[in-house]
């Protein structure tokens, strides 16, 4: 890019990653709360998460690495590469707040949560997190009795419901997740069961993930528009960030918006004609 094109490129930065100045995001966030979204993380903590992630990936993929690949650095790069390899998702999570990690993980939430060790050949190889929700039978339900409440337990990560004898009274499939269980209850047992806890959990899960994905897109924009580097290196750093999150956390973050930004013609200053988007 020429100096003029570079100037026009940065002029078009809407700074969507600055949440307190992102009026559309603030409106969306407050609207979600008004509609019943149970928020557990505030604007300042979300902003801190954006800043931490951007800083992490600027350290993990430093300018000297790009210098090396551009042929501008001849020293042994393997020593720097070792540091990048150590900076994995687990190390990143260790440096986030509990709420930031919780948002990125995107697990189901409930008032009652428990963790259980996963064994393989008598060795603990992981942890299974379970969430629990109370469902209530009404007098319209044929199973209504003095035991009108029952508990639905599920895997916090996948949402797969534990198929116990209570669930099997209503579900004919061998397995079902929380989202489809709520859908089934709405379609077939709306007047027979009170499943509001499950419904709220399903809605919170969807909105948690929607919010997380928007924030991660803002991280990519912050990396792209960083004045500490060039647009091309910022783009490559943002791509590596998204690729790692997609692979390690099974997400589906898209580079489409960044591709559109990079493919624009910056010969003219169009910064005053903006299309603001989340």
Helices and strands as residue ranges (DSSP letters): H 3-11, G 19-21, H 23-34, H 43-60, H 63-69, H 78-86, H 89-94, H 98-105, E 112-120, E 123-137, E 149-155, G 167-169, H 178-188, E 193-194, H 196-224, H 231-249, H 256-262
